[in-house]
Amino acid sequence: MTEVSVRRHAFDTLQAIINDKAYSNIIINETLSNSEMNRADKNLYTEMVYGTLARKYTLDYFLKPFVQTKIKGWVRQLLWMSIYQYVYLNKVPEHAIINEAVEIAKYKGGPHNGNVVNGILRNIMRSELPQFDEISDAKKRIAIQYSLPKWLVDHWATHFGIDKTEEIAQSQLEKVKQTVRVNTTRISVEDAISRLEDDGFEVVQDQHIASCLHVGGQQIIESRMFKDGLVSIQDKSSMLVGEIVAPEKQDLILDACSAPGGKACHLAELMDNQGQIEATDIHEHKIDLINFNVKKLRLSNILSYTHDATEKYGKVYDKILVDAPCSGLGVLRHKPEIKYEQSKATIDSLVETQLAILDNVKANVKPGGTLIYSTCTIEQLENENVIYTFLKNNKDFEFELFVDPRTGEQVKTMQILPQDFNSDGFFITKIRRKDS
């Protein structure tokens, strides 16, 4: 496939994500799986889509001085993708950026739009771009330099301080590393490493989680190991949830907000296909995702069914996992579009849902049993505030300490920031229902 086609692929994908609200990780993986692109083309495609999404505000800051009249939304998006290549991809020739952007503009909107794109890009490439140090307000600078909503920078600065906020913002723009979980019900970690290396992958075993492998060199979704269910794609922070649940082989476990089932499958593997896990989700089509993963991994101890986690369950469980619906602000490297979709109002609404789920499932934790609450966000309102509010209102629950792998110390809650493990941001806590 030619580079022109690669850029057209990238632009079409950006249109689907920005305008039609497609999920970036899903549509990118589908395109990579179904296309005839070679490895270099796939890498360029992925880089352009994720890079443009992740730096949308920054790219518009660069573009603003060069647009004197109103332009169409898709033209602006095409210019963002072109500026991204110009500023951040050093090996792409300027003439290739311009020529292929013009061809896409002509295809999408005719010769006039091609002329508009040509003029703007040529002007940009012979001029000085605006500098970030021209922005005197530190929070505003962080918002533009790292492409974050200003309200979010304000939130993080209040909770983490301005320096830590900039570290978080910077880490969100780092490239995603491939991390897989070995399906230890079917293959040993040692054999998985050996087979992946034989297939040409670079493999590093994680220092904290034995079944967690960091892989590079090529796309794991194309490997036979992945297609056969011997390894699953899962971020290290997400795997830590299962490790902290620490299931025993004969446990009865509820995963109340399970789809697409990654954590339920991890628990099933830790239990060596014994005991039982009930994996529920409010959406029927998401149950299909769980079942697909269960079948692919050949797991036999997961029962999945549709259920609203704010409505009563009919039994008690040894352990309940509430991986709650959240803002997703810890997974921006995988899904950069999330940061443009959330707001203060949506955060408040999510907190209400998170507390409603906890208030509902508390009766289903057996005396002496545990409830694990996790989110893939770094918003304090959804994390510490939720669990402390719950404990304040439910005196029959208390924290159960667990080990923070960063320090080796026993903790009540663990907020993982993206820069801590070069992974997703996650919050995990574990509480216990008292025996009496």
MOSULZI-V469935 format. One record per residue. RES is the residue in one letter. PSI is psi in whole degrees, -180 to 180 (* if undefined). OMEGA is omega in degrees with one decimal (999 if undefined). NEAR is the number of other C-alpha atoms within 12 Angstrom. Layout:
RES & PSI & OMEGA & NEAR
RES & PSI & OMEGA & NEAR
//
This chain:
M & 135 & -178.0 & 18
T & 163 & 178.7 & 18
E & -32 & 177.2 & 25
V & -46 & 179.6 & 24
S & -36 & 178.1 & 23
V & -45 & -179.6 & 33
R & -37 & 176.3 & 39
R & -43 & 174.8 & 32
H & -48 & -178.0 & 35
A & -44 & -179.7 & 41
F & -43 & 178.1 & 40
D & -39 & 179.0 & 31
T & -43 & 177.9 & 37
L & -41 & 177.5 & 42
Q & -44 & -179.0 & 30
A & -38 & -178.4 & 24
I & -49 & -174.4 & 29
I & -43 & -172.3 & 30
N & -34 & -176.0 & 18
D & 2 & 175.9 & 14
K & 31 & 172.6 & 19
A & 150 & 177.6 & 21
Y & 126 & -173.2 & 27
S & -48 & -175.6 & 35
N & -36 & -178.5 & 29
I & -49 & -176.5 & 18
I & -33 & 176.9 & 28
I & -46 & 179.1 & 32
N & -38 & 178.0 & 25
E & -43 & -179.9 & 20
T & -43 & 179.3 & 26
L & -38 & -177.7 & 30
S & -33 & -170.8 & 20
N & -9 & -175.4 & 15
S & 170 & 177.4 & 20
E & 16 & -178.8 & 17
M & 143 & 172.7 & 23
N & 178 & -173.2 & 21
R & -43 & -179.4 & 20
A & -42 & 179.2 & 19
D & -41 & 179.3 & 25
K & -41 & 178.4 & 32
N & -42 & 179.4 & 27
L & -45 & 177.8 & 32
Y & -52 & -178.0 & 36
T & -43 & -179.5 & 36
E & -44 & -177.7 & 32
M & -42 & -177.6 & 41
V & -55 & -178.1 & 46
Y & -41 & -177.9 & 40
G & -44 & 179.3 & 42
T & -44 & 177.6 & 44
L & -47 & -173.8 & 44
A & -26 & -174.2 & 45
R & 27 & -174.0 & 42
K & -48 & -179.6 & 38
Y & -39 & 179.1 & 33
T & -46 & -179.2 & 34
L & -37 & 177.8 & 38
D & -32 & 175.1 & 32
Y & -43 & 176.8 & 30
F & -38 & -174.2 & 35
L & -35 & -168.3 & 37
K & -46 & -177.2 & 22
P & -15 & -173.7 & 19
F & 4 & 179.0 & 29
V & 110 & -175.7 & 22
Q & -18 & -179.8 & 11
T & 169 & -179.6 & 11
K & 135 & 177.0 & 12
I & 157 & -179.4 & 21
K & 153 & -178.6 & 17
G & -42 & -178.3 & 19
W & -30 & 175.9 & 26
V & -44 & 177.7 & 36
R & -44 & -179.3 & 36
Q & -39 & 176.1 & 37
L & -39 & 177.3 & 50
L & -38 & 174.9 & 45
W & -49 & -178.6 & 42
M & -38 & -179.8 & 49
S & -43 & 178.2 & 47
I & -37 & 177.7 & 41
Y & -46 & 179.1 & 36
Q & -42 & -176.6 & 36
Y & -42 & -174.5 & 32
V & -40 & -167.4 & 30
Y & -13 & 179.4 & 21
L & 94 & -170.1 & 20
N & -26 & -173.3 & 12
K & -3 & -178.1 & 13
V & 120 & -179.5 & 22
P & 145 & -178.8 & 18
E & -39 & -177.9 & 24
H & -32 & 178.6 & 18
A & -41 & 178.8 & 22
I & -49 & -176.7 & 37
I & -52 & -174.4 & 34
N & -42 & -176.1 & 25
E & -31 & 174.2 & 34
A & -41 & 178.6 & 45
V & -42 & 179.4 & 34
E & -41 & 177.6 & 28
I & -41 & 180.0 & 35
A & -41 & 177.8 & 33
K & -44 & -179.8 & 22
Y & -43 & -175.3 & 19
K & -39 & -171.5 & 23
G & 12 & 175.5 & 22
G & 175 & -174.8 & 16
P & -39 & -178.5 & 16
H & -47 & 179.9 & 18
N & -33 & 174.5 & 27
G & -41 & 178.3 & 26
N & -40 & 178.9 & 22
V & -49 & -179.1 & 31
V & -42 & 179.4 & 41
N & -46 & -177.8 & 31
G & -45 & -178.3 & 22
I & -47 & -177.3 & 33
L & -40 & 178.7 & 40
R & -37 & 177.6 & 27
N & -43 & 178.7 & 20
I & -44 & -172.2 & 30
M & -10 & 174.7 & 24
R & 12 & -177.9 & 13
S & 168 & 173.7 & 14
E & 134 & 175.7 & 14
L & 152 & 176.1 & 24
P & 148 & -177.1 & 21
Q & 149 & -179.0 & 17
F & -30 & -178.0 & 22
D & -4 & 172.9 & 14
E & -12 & -179.2 & 14
I & 111 & -172.3 & 16
S & -33 & -179.3 & 12
D & 120 & -173.2 & 17
A & -42 & -178.3 & 23
K & -40 & 178.0 & 30
K & -39 & 178.3 & 28
R & -46 & 179.0 & 28
I & -42 & -179.4 & 35
A & -42 & -178.0 & 36
I & -44 & -176.3 & 34
Q & -36 & -177.6 & 34
Y & 9 & 174.3 & 39
S & 66 & 178.4 & 38
L & 146 & 173.3 & 41
P & 140 & -176.7 & 33
K & -38 & -179.6 & 28
W & -33 & -179.6 & 23
L & -41 & 175.1 & 36
V & -41 & 177.6 & 38
D & -45 & 178.7 & 25
H & -52 & -176.3 & 26
W & -38 & 179.7 & 31
A & -38 & 178.7 & 26
T & -41 & -174.8 & 18
H & -43 & -172.9 & 19
F & -15 & -172.2 & 22
G & 159 & -172.0 & 17
I & -38 & -178.2 & 23
D & -45 & 178.8 & 18
K & -36 & 177.5 & 22
T & -42 & 179.5 & 33
E & -36 & 175.7 & 32
E & -44 & 178.2 & 24
I & -48 & -178.3 & 37
A & -44 & -179.7 & 42
Q & -41 & -178.0 & 27
S & -29 & -179.1 & 27
Q & -17 & -179.1 & 40
L & -2 & 178.5 & 37
E & 153 & -176.2 & 26
K & 143 & 177.6 & 25
V & 132 & 174.7 & 33
K & 145 & -179.8 & 29
Q & 128 & 178.6 & 31
T & 132 & 179.9 & 36
V & 156 & 176.3 & 42
R & 127 & 179.4 & 45
V & 132 & 176.7 & 41
N & 89 & -172.2 & 42
T & -4 & 172.6 & 31
T & -13 & -175.7 & 28
R & -18 & -178.4 & 22
I & 145 & 176.5 & 24
S & 158 & 178.0 & 20
V & -41 & -179.1 & 27
E & -45 & 179.7 & 20
D & -36 & 178.3 & 19
A & -45 & 178.5 & 36
I & -45 & -178.0 & 32
S & -44 & -178.3 & 20
R & -40 & 178.4 & 23
L & -41 & 178.6 & 33
E & -38 & 176.9 & 24
D & -30 & 179.6 & 15
D & 2 & 174.7 & 22
G & 8 & 178.9 & 19
F & 148 & 168.1 & 27
E & 127 & -171.9 & 23
V & 131 & 173.4 & 29
V & 125 & 177.7 & 27
Q & 137 & -178.2 & 26
D & 147 & -177.2 & 27
Q & -15 & -177.2 & 14
H & -32 & -176.7 & 23
I & 115 & -172.8 & 28
A & -37 & -175.9 & 25
S & 4 & -179.4 & 39
C & 122 & -179.7 & 37
L & 136 & 175.2 & 37
H & 120 & -172.1 & 39
V & 147 & -179.7 & 35
G & 179 & 177.1 & 23
G & -30 & 178.6 & 21
Q & 175 & -176.7 & 24
Q & 123 & -176.8 & 33
I & -28 & -177.6 & 37
I & -15 & 178.6 & 29
E & -6 & -173.4 & 27
S & 151 & 176.3 & 27
R & -34 & 178.6 & 20
M & -44 & 179.6 & 32
F & -46 & -177.4 & 28
K & -30 & 179.9 & 20
D & -1 & 177.2 & 22
G & 21 & 176.8 & 31
L & -23 & 171.3 & 36
V & 153 & 177.4 & 44
S & 147 & 175.0 & 39
I & 122 & 176.5 & 39
Q & 137 & 179.1 & 38
D & 150 & -179.2 & 38
K & -44 & -179.1 & 43
S & -39 & 177.8 & 42
S & -38 & 177.3 & 40
M & -32 & -179.9 & 39
L & -27 & 177.3 & 43
V & -51 & 179.2 & 44
G & -39 & 179.1 & 42
E & -38 & -178.8 & 34
I & -30 & 170.4 & 41
V & -39 & 177.9 & 42
A & 62 & -176.6 & 30
P & 148 & 170.6 & 37
E & 156 & -167.7 & 25
K & -28 & -177.9 & 21
Q & 15 & -179.4 & 21
D & 151 & 164.4 & 30
L & 117 & -171.7 & 33
I & 140 & 171.9 & 45
L & 125 & 169.5 & 48
D & 99 & -164.0 & 51
A & -24 & -179.5 & 48
C & 68 & -158.1 & 42
S & -37 & -169.1 & 44
A & 140 & 5.1 & 35
P & 12 & 170.6 & 32
G & 7 & -177.5 & 43
G & -44 & -178.4 & 38
K & -37 & 176.4 & 48
A & -43 & 178.8 & 50
C & -38 & 176.2 & 51
H & -45 & 178.1 & 47
L & -42 & 179.4 & 49
A & -39 & 177.7 & 43
E & -41 & 177.4 & 42
L & -30 & 179.9 & 37
M & 3 & 178.7 & 31
D & 42 & 177.3 & 27
N & 21 & 178.6 & 30
Q & 178 & -177.2 & 22
G & -157 & 176.6 & 27
Q & 141 & 174.8 & 33
I & 128 & 172.6 & 42
E & 117 & -176.8 & 41
A & 115 & -175.4 & 45
T & 156 & 174.4 & 40
D & 154 & -176.3 & 36
I & -22 & -174.1 & 24
H & 127 & -178.4 & 21
E & -43 & -177.3 & 19
H & -24 & 177.6 & 17
K & -25 & 173.0 & 23
I & -35 & 176.5 & 28
D & -37 & 177.3 & 24
L & -43 & 177.7 & 26
I & -49 & -177.4 & 34
N & -36 & 177.5 & 33
F & -46 & -179.2 & 23
N & -40 & 178.5 & 36
V & -45 & -179.6 & 36
K & -43 & -179.1 & 22
K & -39 & -177.9 & 24
L & -8 & -179.7 & 36
R & 48 & 177.9 & 25
L & 142 & -172.9 & 35
S & 0 & -175.2 & 26
N & 23 & 178.0 & 33
I & 125 & 173.7 & 40
L & 120 & -177.9 & 31
S & 143 & 177.2 & 39
Y & 160 & -179.4 & 30
T & 131 & 176.6 & 27
H & 139 & 174.1 & 26
D & 119 & -174.7 & 24
A & -8 & 174.8 & 36
T & 1 & 178.4 & 26
E & 156 & -168.6 & 22
K & 142 & 169.2 & 19
Y & 159 & -170.3 & 25
G & 9 & -177.1 & 15
K & 176 & 176.7 & 18
V & 153 & -174.3 & 25
Y & 154 & 174.8 & 32
D & -41 & -179.2 & 34
K & 142 & 174.9 & 43
I & 129 & 174.3 & 52
L & 124 & 171.8 & 47
V & 92 & 172.6 & 48
D & 87 & -159.6 & 43
A & 151 & 168.4 & 39
P & 133 & -174.4 & 35
C & -180 & -177.8 & 37
S & -18 & 178.7 & 38
G & 20 & -173.9 & 35
L & 5 & 172.8 & 43
G & -9 & -173.7 & 41
V & 33 & -174.5 & 43
L & -20 & 176.4 & 44
R & -30 & 178.1 & 39
H & -33 & -175.8 & 39
K & 72 & -173.5 & 35
P & -23 & -178.9 & 41
E & -20 & -177.1 & 39
I & -39 & -172.8 & 34
K & -22 & 179.2 & 36
Y & -11 & -173.8 & 29
E & -21 & -177.4 & 24
Q & 161 & 178.7 & 26
S & 172 & 176.1 & 24
K & -39 & -177.6 & 23
A & -42 & 180.0 & 14
T & -34 & 176.3 & 22
I & -47 & 179.7 & 30
D & -41 & 179.3 & 21
S & -40 & 178.9 & 19
L & -39 & 178.2 & 27
V & -41 & 177.5 & 31
E & -43 & 179.0 & 24
T & -43 & -179.8 & 26
Q & -45 & 178.3 & 36
L & -37 & 179.2 & 35
A & -40 & 178.6 & 25
I & -46 & 179.2 & 37
L & -43 & 179.6 & 40
D & -31 & -179.9 & 28
N & -48 & -172.1 & 25
V & -11 & -177.2 & 37
K & -35 & -178.5 & 43
A & -14 & -177.3 & 28
N & 2 & 174.4 & 32
V & 124 & -179.2 & 35
K & 153 & 174.6 & 27
P & 129 & -176.1 & 22
G & -8 & 179.4 & 22
G & 173 & -175.1 & 35
T & 151 & 175.7 & 41
L & 122 & -179.9 & 48
I & 125 & 180.0 & 48
Y & 127 & 180.0 & 47
S & 156 & 173.3 & 48
T & 159 & 174.5 & 43
C & 46 & 177.5 & 42
T & 165 & 177.0 & 39
I & 20 & 177.9 & 40
E & 119 & -177.0 & 43
Q & -37 & -178.0 & 36
L & -33 & -178.6 & 31
E & -11 & -171.9 & 40
N & -93 & -178.7 & 39
E & -43 & -178.1 & 30
N & -40 & -179.1 & 23
V & -49 & -173.5 & 35
I & -36 & 178.0 & 39
Y & -34 & 174.3 & 26
T & -43 & 178.9 & 22
F & -47 & -178.3 & 31
L & -35 & 177.7 & 26
K & -35 & -177.1 & 16
N & -5 & -176.9 & 16
N & 87 & -173.9 & 22
K & -10 & 178.0 & 18
D & 4 & 173.8 & 23
F & 150 & 178.0 & 32
E & 160 & 177.7 & 28
F & 143 & 168.2 & 30
E & 118 & -174.5 & 25
L & 149 & 174.6 & 22
F & 169 & -173.3 & 27
V & 129 & 171.9 & 24
D & 115 & -176.1 & 25
P & -18 & 179.3 & 23
R & -33 & -174.8 & 19
T & -19 & -174.0 & 12
G & 6 & -177.1 & 12
E & 156 & 176.0 & 13
Q & 133 & -177.5 & 18
V & 162 & 175.7 & 21
K & -39 & 179.8 & 25
T & 156 & 178.5 & 33
M & 114 & 173.9 & 38
Q & 110 & 178.1 & 35
I & 124 & 174.6 & 36
L & 154 & -175.0 & 36
P & -33 & -177.1 & 39
Q & -11 & -175.4 & 30
D & -47 & 179.9 & 24
F & 11 & -168.7 & 27
N & 50 & -175.6 & 30
S & -168 & 176.5 & 35
D & 157 & 170.4 & 42
G & 132 & -177.3 & 39
F & 152 & 172.2 & 43
F & 134 & 179.9 & 43
I & 135 & 172.2 & 46
T & 160 & -174.9 & 42
K & 123 & 178.4 & 39
I & 155 & -173.3 & 39
R & 137 & 173.3 & 32
R & 126 & -176.3 & 31
K & 151 & -178.0 & 21
D & -29 & -178.8 & 14
S & * & 999 & 11
//
